[in-house]
């Protein structure tokens, strides 16, 4: 897309921002040139680019990737000892060696399309929902591409869900077919399903009937066993007739890139999850632009990928980069294991590695116990929480990830909207989440909806191709965050600097109001990270009878260290404002988290109120 002239863009912006304060100084950015204006006065940025959006479905991109990259490896599942080339993703080169998966005689080269055709054989039609409840295994990837090829909507189910959460998710979006592993870690999924469906073992696996799950018709189990009332994953792959396979090929032109193809539930950090509906266009292009920051389009890259596939981080920013840029995704283990991740990065000569700050902390501790050859690593993505400066230094020196990037986003934005460049300064990587990604608009607004001056706090809003289609079957919740102007309100408090870098300073719901003072937990957390004994810290507000709220810090100490609340408070004394010094200090071993590593502060708050006997305040 050719860059718009300044006069034309300014006219467009004035039309968009009627009612906002003076927009004359808003400038156009061309992200391809790294030419960032130094005189931004208002917190708005459009990261335009000459690199066009992709207008294609995931299914067509799978086909083109197989043709373009051929025998380059697309996926390596280290823990399953499986390797798939791009050709292996589709029905190609039938004379190649036949391998076996789950003791089912199936040519790996056919698996994606045969799974898609098998699901069609069950009576599924375009737009119907197929759930996947499994850890990081190759069958997850096959399901992702098979549903896209057939036009079904893939519903990502959190592997940590218990019975009530599973029931809520399946009913919320009317899942018709559920694909699941038999067990994962301490969870026995089949037993949990039997509790939800008491007569499951006696049910017809081709038409389950359940009072609690009225829309669920089929359960497909990834297992060698034939579990009563369910179908085997590999049997479904064998189910399709040639006629249905031909139909699958014929429907590719009928599928459109604006079709909803994926539902991901919000992480549940603030309450009941909502079903975020995303299109092919949303997630394909998000994978494209994030990967280009990491230069996957220039360098054939192998990614050590320990973050969960069920989340946007893994499914979009890793899995979809394979079909967009020909990268190779390496799955070290079913769930996060720091040692398995380091071993996979070494053995597979990975250039990139992904993780949350908590995951990287664990990897640093593991590499301090045992030496790994990580010389192939140079970049990656850290997301999910702020990065402490001491951790960033260790990543550079101990994991050799000198060009690691920080990414920020929300499930509702496919997920990434901002990212630091690979050669960003250490200060920018620990204090900001970078600049808006290509083809994305970002603004910061005050409580009246007006764009703030540069350097002032406000709510971060996003507009562009990445913004979700809406919350599934929930127009009221959608309207709360997404206006008719298509600006998505993130709920995050941010500051934009004159170069366009965005700093996240807190959540609107997390702001602590102590005696009329607004306190941002992130600011206190970043300060306490400097304490030599502290490895991690999270700050929340708890009720106070006189001041309204008080500051409470949950602190994790480094191995072998001890400390007292008084010691921590003395460290803060005269270095931060007195009202920001934590009133309550609790030393903990871990935090309540989502499976993706996001801290659930609402659960911390509930626990702290109980532990501190503040229920009646």
DOLORO-443525 format. One line per 5 residues: their letters; for each residue x, y, z of C-alpha. Coordinates in Angstrom, 3 decimals, m for minus. Example, Ala and Ser with C-alpha at 12.3 -4.5 7.8 and 13.67 -1.06 7.14 Angstrom:
AS	12.300/m4.500/7.800 ~ 13.670/m1.060/7.140
***
This chain:
XXXXX	0.000/0.000/0.000 ~ 1.538/3.276/m1.064 ~ 2.190/5.737/1.733 ~ m0.426/8.483/1.929 ~ 0.767/12.037/1.616
XXXXX	0.819/14.057/4.823 ~ m1.942/16.425/3.690 ~ m4.336/13.627/2.734 ~ m3.681/11.669/5.928 ~ m4.077/14.747/8.101
XXXXX	m7.479/15.387/6.501 ~ m8.483/11.782/7.227 ~ m7.286/12.003/10.804 ~ m9.168/15.228/11.412 ~ m12.310/13.515/10.178
XXXXX	m11.705/10.552/12.502 ~ m10.845/12.595/15.570 ~ m13.624/15.215/15.471 ~ m14.180/16.308/19.053 ~ m10.647/15.441/20.130
XXXXX	m8.187/18.122/21.075 ~ m5.965/19.700/18.425 ~ m4.846/16.970/16.055 ~ m2.794/19.122/13.718 ~ 0.469/17.662/14.982
XXXXX	m0.471/14.015/14.451 ~ 1.999/12.598/11.955 ~ 1.947/9.643/9.609 ~ 4.453/6.879/10.227 ~ 5.936/4.620/7.592
XXXXX	7.170/1.659/9.598 ~ 9.246/0.270/6.762 ~ 11.791/3.046/7.082 ~ 12.162/3.244/10.884 ~ 11.539/6.966/10.407
XXXXX	9.842/7.876/13.666 ~ 8.833/11.518/14.202 ~ 10.549/13.183/17.111 ~ 7.864/15.813/17.695 ~ 4.692/13.852/18.462
XXXXX	2.537/15.973/20.728 ~ m0.545/13.775/20.989 ~ m0.808/10.104/21.878 ~ m1.890/8.707/18.515 ~ 0.115/6.704/16.042
XXXXX	m0.753/4.897/12.812 ~ 1.991/2.465/11.886 ~ 1.432/2.411/8.151 ~ 3.541/0.239/5.883 ~ 4.086/m0.606/2.247
XXXXX	3.899/m4.312/3.160 ~ 0.284/m5.250/2.346 ~ m2.057/m7.361/4.380 ~ m2.563/m10.986/3.344 ~ m5.997/m11.653/1.876
XXXXX	m6.132/m15.446/2.121 ~ m7.587/m18.150/4.348 ~ m5.452/m20.368/6.550 ~ m6.409/m23.344/4.389 ~ m5.074/m21.758/1.214
XXXXX	m1.899/m20.663/2.997 ~ m1.290/m24.253/4.125 ~ m1.519/m25.307/0.496 ~ 0.807/m22.572/m0.768 ~ 3.323/m23.189/2.048
XXXXX	3.469/m26.893/1.158 ~ 4.185/m25.976/m2.443 ~ 6.718/m23.257/m1.587 ~ 8.717/m24.863/1.238 ~ 8.330/m28.550/0.373
XXXXX	10.681/m30.689/2.453 ~ 11.671/m27.957/4.919 ~ 10.564/m28.984/8.396 ~ 7.427/m27.212/9.553 ~ 7.029/m28.874/12.976
XXXXX	9.158/m30.907/15.332 ~ 7.480/m32.431/18.377 ~ 10.541/m33.353/20.420 ~ 8.625/m35.193/23.137 ~ 6.690/m37.261/20.556
XXXXX	9.757/m37.779/18.332 ~ 7.743/m36.587/15.328 ~ 8.864/m34.421/12.433 ~ 6.579/m32.962/9.790 ~ 7.776/m31.232/6.653
XXXXX	5.530/m28.729/4.895 ~ 4.532/m31.383/2.408 ~ 3.562/m33.570/5.347 ~ 0.792/m31.114/6.176 ~ m1.131/m31.979/3.038
XXXXX	m1.870/m34.951/0.824 ~ 1.276/m34.961/m1.321 ~ 3.989/m37.300/m2.599 ~ 2.068/m40.464/m1.706 ~ 4.985/m42.713/m2.634
XXXXX	7.006/m41.528/0.366 ~ 7.652/m43.622/3.439 ~ 4.557/m44.424/5.500 ~ 4.933/m43.723/9.227 ~ 2.663/m44.488/12.145
XXXXX	1.043/m42.321/14.815 ~ m0.862/m43.754/17.783 ~ m0.496/m47.221/16.166 ~ m2.818/m46.197/13.334 ~ m1.632/m46.964/9.817
XXXXX	m1.775/m43.520/8.298 ~ 0.449/m41.697/5.915 ~ 1.502/m38.489/7.685 ~ 1.389/m36.728/4.329 ~ m2.390/m37.042/4.341
XXXXX	m3.212/m36.294/7.937 ~ m4.434/m32.695/7.799 ~ m6.874/m33.095/4.933 ~ m7.978/m36.550/5.986 ~ m8.799/m35.257/9.464
XXXXX	m10.761/m32.396/7.895 ~ m12.668/m34.830/5.665 ~ m13.217/m37.171/8.611 ~ m14.811/m34.353/10.608 ~ m17.007/m33.565/7.622
XXXXX	m18.070/m37.219/7.613 ~ m19.486/m36.712/11.117 ~ m21.917/m34.201/9.648 ~ m20.108/m31.018/10.632 ~ m20.740/m28.059/8.365
XXXXX	m19.096/m24.670/7.827 ~ m19.150/m22.439/10.900 ~ m19.841/m25.189/13.444 ~ m17.555/m25.279/16.457 ~ m14.889/m27.908/17.103
XXXXX	m13.172/m27.769/20.495 ~ m9.578/m28.837/21.145 ~ m8.690/m29.715/24.753 ~ m5.096/m30.839/24.705 ~ m1.515/m29.807/25.496
XXXXX	1.255/m29.054/22.984 ~ 1.127/m32.087/20.713 ~ 1.132/m32.526/16.948 ~ m2.535/m33.531/16.928 ~ m3.317/m29.998/18.131
XXXXX	m1.588/m28.574/15.045 ~ m3.372/m31.009/12.718 ~ m6.704/m30.010/14.261 ~ m5.887/m26.334/13.819 ~ m5.250/m26.719/10.107
XXXXX	m7.943/m29.324/9.469 ~ m10.697/m27.133/10.923 ~ m9.447/m24.188/8.865 ~ m9.419/m26.256/5.680 ~ m13.029/m27.362/6.275
XXXXX	m14.321/m23.985/7.473 ~ m15.108/m25.098/11.026 ~ m14.521/m22.735/13.952 ~ m11.722/m23.999/16.200 ~ m12.428/m23.443/19.904
XXXXX	m9.335/m23.443/22.107 ~ m9.975/m25.046/25.501 ~ m7.551/m24.330/28.326 ~ m5.796/m27.597/29.333 ~ m6.047/m26.533/32.979
XXXXX	m9.842/m26.266/32.953 ~ m11.765/m28.252/35.503 ~ m15.307/m29.586/35.046 ~ m17.252/m26.372/35.679 ~ m14.944/m24.325/33.450
XXXXX	m15.151/m26.895/30.659 ~ m18.939/m26.995/30.880 ~ m19.102/m23.198/30.710 ~ m16.815/m22.986/27.673 ~ m18.501/m25.766/25.676
XXXXX	m21.967/m24.338/26.258 ~ m20.960/m20.704/25.778 ~ m20.044/m21.252/22.123 ~ m22.119/m24.420/21.428 ~ m19.246/m26.796/20.690
XXXXX	m20.526/m29.705/18.591 ~ m17.384/m31.859/18.496 ~ m14.665/m32.013/21.149 ~ m11.183/m33.378/20.455 ~ m9.222/m34.175/23.625
XXXXX	m6.379/m36.194/25.039 ~ m7.297/m38.884/27.551 ~ m5.168/m37.311/30.290 ~ m2.740/m34.451/30.868 ~ m0.600/m34.075/33.990
XXXXX	m2.923/m34.803/36.929 ~ m6.108/m34.263/34.919 ~ m8.054/m37.242/33.588 ~ m10.099/m35.639/30.842 ~ m12.119/m38.763/30.072
XXXXX	m13.173/m39.131/33.701 ~ m14.133/m35.461/33.829 ~ m16.247/m35.888/30.707 ~ m17.914/m38.924/32.294 ~ m18.904/m36.728/35.247
XXXXX	m20.403/m34.191/32.855 ~ m22.096/m36.927/30.802 ~ m23.060/m39.725/33.253 ~ m24.137/m42.102/30.480 ~ m21.124/m41.479/28.248
XXXXX	m19.841/m45.068/28.338 ~ m23.204/m46.327/27.010 ~ m23.636/m43.534/24.454 ~ m23.529/m43.808/20.689 ~ m20.191/m42.109/19.850
XXXXX	m21.758/m40.760/16.638 ~ m24.542/m38.974/18.567 ~ m23.906/m38.263/22.230 ~ m26.870/m36.969/24.214 ~ m26.264/m34.925/27.335
XXXXX	m28.507/m32.730/29.467 ~ m25.627/m30.556/30.667 ~ m23.982/m30.328/27.227 ~ m26.963/m30.322/24.842 ~ m24.976/m29.140/21.804
XXXXX	m22.146/m31.661/22.083 ~ m22.557/m34.558/19.626 ~ m19.084/m36.151/19.406 ~ m16.020/m36.668/21.571 ~ m12.805/m37.644/19.788
XXXXX	m10.028/m38.922/22.048 ~ m6.339/m38.797/21.107 ~ m5.393/m42.193/22.463 ~ m4.550/m45.743/21.427 ~ m7.423/m46.939/23.588
XXXXX	m11.014/m47.216/22.444 ~ m12.819/m45.448/25.270 ~ m16.580/m46.162/25.448 ~ m18.783/m43.444/24.002 ~ m15.943/m41.774/22.109
XXXXX	m14.190/m41.977/18.753 ~ m10.441/m42.371/18.285 ~ m8.603/m39.511/16.600 ~ m6.908/m41.833/14.121 ~ m10.184/m43.575/13.300
XXXXX	m11.751/m40.273/12.323 ~ m8.831/m39.739/9.958 ~ m9.732/m43.032/8.265 ~ m13.412/m42.246/8.018 ~ m13.755/m40.093/4.903
XXXXX	m14.806/m41.346/1.492 ~ m13.176/m40.104/m1.705 ~ m16.335/m38.134/m2.428 ~ m16.009/m36.159/0.827 ~ m12.317/m35.575/0.168
XXXXX	m13.171/m34.097/m3.227 ~ m15.795/m31.914/m1.555 ~ m13.140/m30.641/0.836 ~ m10.977/m29.502/m2.065 ~ m13.970/m27.924/m3.808
XXXXX	m15.002/m25.747/m0.860 ~ m11.654/m23.941/m0.553 ~ m12.777/m21.119/m2.862 ~ m16.031/m20.725/m0.934 ~ m14.225/m19.988/2.345
XXXXX	m13.430/m16.305/2.878 ~ m10.631/m14.715/4.884 ~ m13.122/m12.602/6.864 ~ m14.920/m15.729/8.122 ~ m14.658/m16.378/11.851
XXXXX	m12.289/m19.325/12.193 ~ m11.227/m19.332/15.853 ~ m12.683/m18.690/19.302 ~ m10.266/m18.091/22.151 ~ m11.406/m17.453/25.678
XXXXX	m10.034/m14.463/27.544 ~ m7.591/m15.568/30.199 ~ m9.935/m15.163/33.122 ~ m7.695/m12.701/34.988 ~ m10.729/m10.550/35.853
XXXXX	m13.638/m13.017/35.992 ~ m15.571/m15.348/33.678 ~ m13.838/m15.833/30.309 ~ m15.451/m14.394/27.187 ~ m15.276/m16.110/23.801
XXXXX	m13.188/m13.916/21.508 ~ m14.148/m14.512/17.865 ~ m11.249/m14.121/15.405 ~ m11.123/m14.381/11.613 ~ m8.503/m15.840/9.281
XXXXX	m7.580/m12.229/8.452 ~ m7.061/m11.302/12.109 ~ m4.625/m14.025/13.043 ~ m2.818/m14.643/9.750 ~ m1.755/m11.015/9.470
XXXXX	m0.835/m10.745/13.123 ~ 1.523/m13.694/12.643 ~ 2.921/m12.005/9.538 ~ 3.815/m8.659/11.098 ~ 5.139/m9.999/14.411
XXXXX	7.354/m12.452/12.520 ~ 8.680/m9.720/10.253 ~ 9.938/m7.792/13.279 ~ 11.905/m10.963/14.098 ~ 13.022/m11.232/10.444
XXXXX	11.489/m14.673/9.908 ~ 10.748/m13.496/6.372 ~ 14.494/m13.037/5.785 ~ 16.022/m15.887/7.801 ~ 14.710/m19.466/7.933
XXXXX	14.024/m19.688/11.659 ~ 13.514/m22.570/14.061 ~ 11.465/m21.578/17.127 ~ 11.706/m23.256/20.543 ~ 8.046/m22.925/21.489
XXXXX	7.122/m23.847/25.100 ~ 4.104/m21.521/25.428 ~ 0.712/m23.252/25.128 ~ m0.862/m23.718/21.710 ~ m4.292/m23.149/23.200
XXXXX	m3.351/m19.473/23.642 ~ m2.839/m16.847/20.925 ~ 0.855/m16.627/21.830 ~ 1.497/m20.185/20.677 ~ m1.221/m20.720/18.105
XXXXX	m0.750/m17.431/16.225 ~ 2.711/m16.028/16.896 ~ 4.344/m19.433/16.460 ~ 2.136/m21.902/14.626 ~ 0.874/m19.569/11.916
XXXXX	4.347/m18.196/11.169 ~ 5.067/m21.567/9.582 ~ 2.558/m21.086/6.775 ~ 3.248/m17.352/6.423 ~ 7.061/m17.302/6.491
XXXXX	8.161/m20.946/6.418 ~ 9.519/m21.033/9.958 ~ 9.875/m24.278/11.935 ~ 8.095/m24.689/15.267 ~ 9.705/m27.001/17.825
XXXXX	7.453/m28.296/20.638 ~ 9.800/m29.232/23.512 ~ 7.206/m30.816/25.833 ~ 3.429/m31.111/26.350 ~ 3.502/m28.383/29.015
XXXXX	6.195/m25.915/29.944 ~ 9.438/m27.525/31.121 ~ 12.497/m25.242/31.264 ~ 14.998/m28.081/30.867 ~ 13.134/m29.591/27.903
XXXXX	12.967/m26.126/26.300 ~ 16.697/m25.546/26.636 ~ 17.462/m29.052/25.413 ~ 15.230/m28.570/22.366 ~ 16.775/m25.177/21.615
XXXXX	20.216/m26.812/21.703 ~ 19.388/m29.992/19.797 ~ 17.291/m28.335/17.089 ~ 19.613/m25.328/16.680 ~ 16.790/m22.891/17.303
XXXXX	17.259/m19.227/16.473 ~ 14.226/m18.026/18.449 ~ 12.586/m18.886/21.764 ~ 9.269/m17.751/23.275 ~ 8.103/m17.355/26.849
XXXXX	6.570/m15.283/29.608 ~ 8.879/m13.603/32.156 ~ 8.150/m16.438/34.590 ~ 9.182/m19.033/31.996 ~ 12.388/m17.162/31.207
XXXXX	13.208/m16.881/34.921 ~ 12.914/m20.684/35.143 ~ 15.088/m21.124/32.031 ~ 17.780/m18.848/33.463 ~ 17.783/m20.826/36.722
XXXXX	18.038/m24.104/34.758 ~ 20.956/m22.892/32.649 ~ 22.761/m21.835/35.813 ~ 22.586/m25.461/36.971 ~ 23.681/m27.067/33.697
XXXXX	25.497/m25.798/30.621 ~ 23.730/m25.855/27.237 ~ 24.994/m24.895/23.812 ~ 22.606/m22.049/23.025 ~ 24.849/m20.313/20.534
XXXXX	22.208/m20.634/17.810 ~ 19.747/m18.487/19.782 ~ 19.594/m14.796/19.001 ~ 15.995/m13.607/19.246 ~ 12.527/m14.441/20.483
XXXXX	9.464/m13.018/22.164 ~ 8.732/m12.286/25.799 ~ 5.128/m11.383/26.589 ~ 2.476/m11.652/29.257 ~ 3.985/m9.391/31.931
XXXXX	6.618/m6.650/32.369 ~ 10.247/m7.715/32.067 ~ 12.525/m6.852/35.015 ~ 15.826/m5.316/33.915 ~ 17.902/m7.922/35.776
XXXXX	16.102/m10.710/33.912 ~ 16.739/m8.979/30.595 ~ 20.463/m8.789/31.351 ~ 20.534/m12.520/32.153 ~ 18.728/m13.380/28.929
XXXXX	21.377/m11.530/26.959 ~ 24.356/m13.040/28.797 ~ 23.182/m16.496/29.857 ~ 20.757/m17.495/27.081 ~ 22.490/m15.516/24.301
XXXXX	19.190/m13.895/23.282 ~ 20.648/m10.458/22.670 ~ 17.884/m9.525/20.218 ~ 14.868/m10.707/22.201 ~ 11.759/m8.597/21.664
XXXXX	8.969/m7.595/24.022 ~ 5.441/m7.987/22.663 ~ 2.193/m6.664/24.038 ~ m1.377/m7.407/23.151 ~ m4.678/m8.949/24.142
XXXXX	m6.628/m11.971/22.952 ~ m9.099/m9.502/21.455 ~ m6.313/m8.172/19.214 ~ m5.154/m11.462/17.714 ~ m3.066/m10.952/20.020
XXXXX	m0.123/m8.571/19.422 ~ m0.389/m4.825/18.875 ~ 3.004/m3.508/19.993 ~ 6.515/m4.955/19.853 ~ 10.058/m3.739/20.416
XXXXX	12.472/m4.078/17.523 ~ 15.355/m6.537/17.845 ~ 18.019/m3.857/18.310 ~ 16.026/m1.775/20.797 ~ 17.988/m0.477/23.746
XXXXX	17.880/m2.339/27.049 ~ 16.020/0.592/28.580 ~ 13.296/0.504/25.914 ~ 12.858/m3.255/26.283 ~ 12.326/m3.173/30.031
XXXXX	10.350/0.067/30.294 ~ 8.119/m0.171/27.192 ~ 6.318/m2.699/25.012 ~ 7.638/m1.124/21.842 ~ 5.821/0.657/19.053
XXXXX	2.596/m0.236/17.237 ~ 2.946/m3.100/14.785 ~ 2.462/m2.510/11.068 ~ m1.051/m1.607/9.898 ~ m2.142/m0.813/13.464
XXXXX	m3.532/2.371/15.000 ~ m2.920/3.133/18.664 ~ m4.161/5.988/20.819 ~ m4.223/6.861/24.519 ~ m7.369/8.566/25.809
XXXXX	m8.418/10.268/29.034 ~ m11.554/9.571/31.033 ~ m13.579/11.746/28.627 ~ m12.437/9.857/25.533 ~ m10.037/12.585/24.374
XXXXX	m6.545/11.821/23.062 ~ m3.966/12.669/25.745 ~ m0.837/14.758/25.195 ~ 2.384/12.764/24.835 ~ 3.641/11.576/28.213
XXXXX	0.259/11.571/29.958 ~ m1.451/8.445/31.272 ~ m4.685/7.176/29.790 ~ m6.460/4.117/28.459 ~ m4.798/2.390/25.512
XXXXX	m7.063/1.841/22.494 ~ m6.375/m0.202/19.350 ~ m7.845/m0.126/15.836 ~ m6.942/m2.118/12.745 ~ m7.070/m5.521/11.043
XXXXX	m6.169/m7.207/14.346 ~ m9.287/m6.185/16.281 ~ m11.603/m9.120/16.999 ~ m14.938/m9.633/15.279 ~ m16.544/m9.512/18.743
XXXXX	m17.315/m11.721/21.732 ~ m19.211/m14.799/20.590 ~ m22.945/m14.443/21.214 ~ m22.355/m11.578/23.637 ~ m23.201/m8.218/22.010
XXXXX	m23.474/m6.430/25.343 ~ m19.925/m7.319/26.416 ~ m18.702/m6.498/22.913 ~ m20.222/m3.004/23.073 ~ m18.451/m2.364/26.376
XXXXX	m15.031/m2.540/24.706 ~ m15.630/m2.044/20.972 ~ m17.389/1.033/19.615 ~ m18.990/1.685/16.255 ~ m15.713/3.393/15.295
XXXXX	m13.959/0.000/15.751 ~ m11.629/1.318/18.471 ~ m11.003/m1.441/21.018 ~ m10.574/m0.281/24.629 ~ m7.910/m2.467/26.226
XXXXX	m8.493/m1.489/29.854 ~ m4.723/m0.975/30.157 ~ m3.275/2.307/31.366 ~ m0.505/3.458/29.064 ~ 1.847/6.310/28.244
XXXXX	3.128/7.070/24.734 ~ 6.421/8.907/24.340 ~ 7.385/11.297/21.560 ~ 9.026/8.453/19.570 ~ 5.862/6.348/19.612
XXXXX	6.988/3.841/22.252 ~ 4.195/2.622/24.523 ~ 4.614/1.997/28.237 ~ 2.005/m0.039/30.117 ~ 1.704/1.255/33.666
XXXXX	m1.270/m0.735/34.934 ~ m4.821/m1.899/34.496 ~ m7.772/0.410/35.032 ~ m9.269/m2.210/37.346 ~ m5.922/m2.699/39.113
XXXXX	m5.324/0.950/40.034 ~ m5.033/1.297/43.795 ~ m6.781/4.396/45.162 ~ m5.283/5.087/48.573 ~ m6.660/8.120/50.330
XXXXX	m7.376/9.783/46.984 ~ m3.945/8.976/45.516 ~ m3.886/6.879/42.331 ~ m1.188/4.224/42.661 ~ m0.087/2.083/39.719
XXXXX	1.098/m1.392/40.846 ~ 3.528/m1.787/37.934 ~ 5.541/1.221/39.131 ~ 6.055/m0.305/42.578 ~ 6.809/m3.736/41.113
XXXXX	9.524/m2.329/38.857 ~ 11.100/m0.583/41.833 ~ 11.057/m3.675/44.066 ~ 12.637/m5.793/41.307 ~ 15.833/m3.881/42.077
XXXXX	16.073/m5.448/45.544 ~ 18.925/m8.002/45.445 ~ 16.915/m10.682/47.258 ~ 13.727/m10.442/45.205 ~ 13.170/m12.672/42.166
XXXXX	9.548/m11.660/41.499 ~ 6.893/m9.363/42.974 ~ 3.239/m8.586/42.394 ~ 1.404/m5.636/43.941 ~ m2.340/m5.445/44.611
XXXXX	m4.745/m3.242/46.518 ~ m6.645/m4.516/49.556 ~ m9.452/m2.757/51.432 ~ m8.692/m0.282/54.217 ~ m11.321/1.232/56.509
XXXXX	m9.784/4.722/56.631 ~ m7.969/5.132/53.305 ~ m10.165/2.997/51.071 ~ m7.268/0.798/49.912 ~ m3.791/m0.124/51.038
XXXXX	m0.831/m1.443/49.065 ~ m0.065/m5.150/49.446 ~ 3.028/m6.800/47.908 ~ 3.403/m10.518/47.272 ~ 7.120/m11.205/47.083
XXXXX	9.055/m14.251/45.862 ~ 12.614/m14.369/47.174 ~ 15.591/m15.903/45.420 ~ 16.523/m19.433/46.454 ~ 18.242/m19.484/49.830
XXXXX	17.345/m15.882/50.694 ~ 15.341/m14.661/53.679 ~ 13.891/m11.244/54.400 ~ 11.472/m9.457/56.679 ~ 8.694/m6.972/55.864
XXXXX	10.615/m4.316/57.752 ~ 13.684/m4.888/55.575 ~ 11.656/m4.440/52.406 ~ 9.990/m1.290/53.723 ~ 13.356/0.176/54.703
XXXXX	14.584/m0.502/51.149 ~ 11.672/1.608/49.880 ~ 12.040/4.381/52.465 ~ 12.867/7.758/50.915 ~ 13.258/6.151/47.480
XXXXX	9.584/6.091/46.510 ~ 6.690/8.176/47.813 ~ 5.574/7.107/51.276 ~ 2.047/6.252/50.104 ~ 3.482/3.788/47.545
XXXXX	5.456/1.787/50.115 ~ 3.649/m1.549/50.627 ~ 1.703/m1.569/53.877 ~ 1.296/m5.332/53.773 ~ 4.130/m7.612/52.639
XXXXX	3.574/m11.327/52.130 ~ 6.344/m13.742/51.115 ~ 5.033/m16.431/48.758 ~ 6.282/m19.401/46.759 ~ 4.108/m18.812/43.707
XXXXX	1.159/m16.857/42.311 ~ m2.235/m17.929/40.987 ~ m1.783/m17.981/37.224 ~ m3.538/m18.822/34.027 ~ m1.940/m21.635/32.002
XXXXX	m0.255/m18.971/29.845 ~ 1.596/m17.496/32.814 ~ m0.610/m14.452/33.392 ~ m0.998/m13.471/37.026 ~ m4.582/m13.622/38.286
XXXXX	m4.566/m10.604/40.572 ~ m8.230/m10.922/41.417 ~ m7.448/m14.308/43.001 ~ m4.465/m12.788/44.825 ~ m6.741/m10.071/46.163
XXXXX	m9.301/m12.596/47.371 ~ m6.603/m14.646/49.110 ~ m4.930/m11.596/50.679 ~ m8.232/m10.302/52.072 ~ m8.810/m13.661/53.739
XXXXX	m5.241/m14.056/55.015 ~ m5.171/m10.508/56.410 ~ m8.661/m10.865/57.946 ~ m10.056/m7.930/56.002 ~ m13.379/m9.533/55.037
XX	m15.385/m7.043/57.094 ~ m13.547/m3.930/55.869
***
